[in-house]
């Protein structure tokens, strides 16, 4: 399912929100992977970045889950959504990047782009949703803004080094 399409139903919106949840799980898992695989000499700035990324992803998942619950639609099985995410967004592994910061930047940019595309698709749609459109867009815009801040934070650390 492409985010680039207009969203025409609660079911389609729920599937896209579920994709967001899986993306957030990927970001969180990758942050924990890096955190646990790096040696004891990990600098505090990168350690804080990874910890913040994991906590933020968990918060984003909760907010997306609340939106899906408000839609009141049946969930798609996790493995089906995971397959969609893997096919579109999960083509790389944490160790495929030259360093933790490059992986973190990729994760933040991917999430930002997903939410940006999702908001654009909702705004382009004239469908009536079971959730308040303004609240939906406000929630997704706040998440997108937090992803943008993550991109800026990682970029700033990379430029310092």
C-alpha positions in Angstrom: 0.0 0.0 0.0 1.5 3.3 -1.0 1.1 6.4 1.2 1.2 8.4 -2.0 -2.4 7.4 -2.8 -5.4 9.3 -1.5 -6.9 7.7 1.6 -10.5 6.7 1.0 -11.6 4.8 4.2 -11.1 4.2 7.8 -9.7 0.8 7.0 -7.1 2.2 4.7 -6.1 4.9 7.2 -5.8 2.2 9.9 -3.4 0.2 7.7 -1.2 3.2 7.1 -1.2 4.0 10.8 -0.2 0.4 11.5 2.6 0.7 9.1 3.7 3.8 11.1 3.6 1.6 14.3 5.9 -1.0 12.7 8.2 1.7 11.4 8.5 3.0 14.9 9.2 -0.5 16.2 12.0 -0.8 13.7 13.5 2.5 14.8 13.3 1.4 18.4 14.8 -2.0 17.8 17.6 -0.5 15.8 18.4 2.0 18.5 18.5 -0.7 21.1 20.6 -2.9 18.8 23.2 -0.1 18.5 23.0 0.7 22.2 23.7 -2.9 23.2 26.3 -3.7 20.6 28.5 -0.7 21.1 31.4 -1.0 23.5 31.6 0.5 27.0 33.4 3.5 25.5 30.3 4.8 23.8 30.2 8.6 24.2 27.4 10.1 26.2 26.1 12.2 23.3 25.5 9.1 21.1 24.2 7.1 24.0 21.6 9.9 24.8 20.6 10.1 21.1 19.9 6.3 21.0 18.0 6.3 24.2 15.9 9.3 23.1 15.2 7.7 19.8 13.9 4.5 21.4 11.8 6.4 23.9 10.4 8.7 21.2 9.5 5.7 19.0 7.6 4.1 21.9 5.7 7.3 22.5 4.9 7.6 18.7 3.6 4.0 18.7 1.2 4.7 21.6 -0.1 7.8 19.9 -0.7 5.9 16.6 -2.3 3.0 18.5 -4.7 5.5 20.1 -5.7 6.8 16.7 -6.3 3.3 15.4 -8.4 2.4 18.5 -10.5 5.6 17.8 -11.1 4.4 14.3 -12.7 1.2 15.6 -11.6 -1.0 12.7 -10.2 -4.5 12.6 -6.5 -4.8 12.7 -4.5 -6.4 10.0 -2.3 -9.2 11.4 1.1 -7.9 12.5 3.1 -10.1 10.1 1.2 -8.8 7.1 2.0 -5.2 8.1 5.5 -6.1 8.9 5.9 -7.5 5.4 4.7 -4.2 3.9 7.2 -2.3 6.0 10.0 -4.7 5.2 9.3 -4.5 1.5 9.2 -0.7 1.4 11.3 0.6 4.3 13.3 -2.2 5.8 15.8 -3.0 3.0 18.7 -2.2 5.2 20.0 -3.7 8.5 21.5 -1.7 11.4 25.0 -2.8 10.4 24.6 -1.8 6.8 25.6 1.8 7.5 29.0 3.2 8.2 28.3 4.0 11.8 25.6 4.4 14.3 24.9 8.0 13.3 24.3 7.2 9.7 21.8 4.6 10.6 20.1 6.9 13.1 19.9 9.6 10.4 18.4 7.1 7.9 15.8 6.0 10.5 14.8 9.6 11.3 14.6 10.6 7.7 12.5 7.5 6.7 10.1 8.1 9.5 9.8 11.9 8.7 9.1 11.1 5.0 6.5 8.5 5.9 4.6 10.9 8.2 5.0 13.7 5.6 3.5 11.5 2.9 0.7 10.3 5.2 -0.3 13.8 6.1 -0.3 14.8 2.5 -2.5 11.8 1.5 -5.0 12.6 4.3 -5.1 16.3 3.3 -5.7 15.3 -0.4 -8.6 13.0 0.6 -12.1 14.1 0.8 -13.1 10.9 2.8 -14.9 11.2 6.1 -13.0 9.4 8.8 -14.3 8.2 12.2 -11.7 10.3 13.9 -11.6 14.1 13.9 -9.5 15.1 10.8 -8.0 18.1 12.6 -6.9 16.0 15.6 -5.6 13.3 13.3 -3.5 15.8 11.3 -2.4 17.6 14.5 -1.2 14.3 16.0 0.7 13.2 12.9 2.1 16.7 12.4 3.5 16.6 15.9 5.1 13.2 15.3 6.5 14.4 12.0 8.0 17.5 13.7 9.6 15.3 16.3 11.2 13.3 13.5 12.4 16.4 11.9 14.0 17.5 15.1 15.7 14.1 15.3 17.1 14.6 11.8 18.5 18.0 12.9 19.9 16.5 16.1 21.7 13.7 14.3 23.0 16.0 11.6 24.3 18.4 14.2 26.2 15.6 16.0 27.6 14.4 12.6 28.8 17.9 11.7 30.6 18.3 15.0 32.6 15.2 14.3 
